[in-house]
Amino acid sequence: MDLTKPIRRIVTGNDASGRSRIIEDGESPSVRTLPERPGYRVTNLWAIDSAPANIDGPDLVTGLKGVLPPKNGSVLRIIDIPPEPKDPAERERAMKASFGKLFADAHHAPKPGQHPGMHKTSTVDYAIMLSGELVAIMDEEEVTMRAGDVLIQRGTNHGWSNRSDKPARIAFILLDAADDAP
């Protein structure tokens, strides 16, 4: 898998007579990179602002700010994550650059000694490893994910670490959730 190529987004729809067709085929209009972290790329592919979804709803990805989906909605994104710097000070700088610019709306308060990318969101996330490997870090333990693995993240404090020597690609579907759900 070539992680340098843009991600192709194909969107379907129905024409005036109800026949299905491709209405868009090309790069996503919502791609963010960070000069401070070469190789890190967030591609937002689709977002909705209601559940159940409006099948003919508008494309909301260009209006997304931060990591969270729209209220009562969801977002599909793919993130390319380069290997983490081995030096702890450089890793801290890289994580702060990532969170400061892209994830300002996530609760980011790592405790001393924790991975600097630890954060929490009021979402249920489906994380699907596409290529490479990432370590999913929780407060009490961690697990290495490889291509084909799926993690269901349910509003927990967590972080992602690429400890390998190759880039990783992971897809996320984030669903807005209530903090006080039973």
SULBEL-V156235 format. One record per helix or strand of 3 or more residues. SS is the DSSP state (H for helix, E for strand). FROM is the first residue (numbers start at 0). LEN is the number of residues. If there is no record, write none. Layout:
ss = {SS;SS}
from = {FROM;FROM}
len = {LEN;LEN}
This chain:
ss = {E;E;E;E;H;E;H;E;E;E;E;E;E}
from = {7;19;29;40;60;73;87;122;132;141;149;157;167}
len = {7;8;4;8;3;8;15;9;5;5;5;4;9}
